[in-house]
Amino acid sequence: METVLLDDNRQLAQFLKQQRVSQEVFLQRALVRYRDVVRHHPEKIKTVPGAKHKGAMIFEFKLPFEAYRSFRVAFVRQDRQLRIIFASHEIKKKEFTKALKKTALVD
């Protein structure tokens, strides 16, 4: 089973602050959703075309968070470790990808 961690970067910290979500709660919900998606709907984990983070391919999935809001989350996999590097309230993949590629997180 993979370990899930939050990357220590400005974009993710700002996102959590803006959404008023603690790192612990966000990480726990992301972990539960990731494991559910891997088991039951692996087709919902997709790559972010043309995007790498420190040489690793970036993947993304939608994270239903509460009844009234969902997020999209970007992550990389390395050595049985899943590291969440970016999150956004923009759930349309095209817009999410644009926002991610504007950051310094993409090589």
Number of C-alpha atoms within 10 A of each C-alpha: 6 13 12 18 17 18 16 11 12 13 18 19 18 12 15 15 12 9 10 9 13 11 14 10 11 14 16 13 14 23 18 11 17 21 14 12 17 12 9 9 11 13 9 13 15 14 16 21 10 11 18 18 14 11 10 14 17 24 20 22 24 24 23 15 15 9 6 6 10 15 18 20 22 22 26 21 16 12 7 10 14 19 19 22 24 25 25 23 15 16 19 12 15 10 12 21 20 11 14 20 16 9 12 11 17 17 12
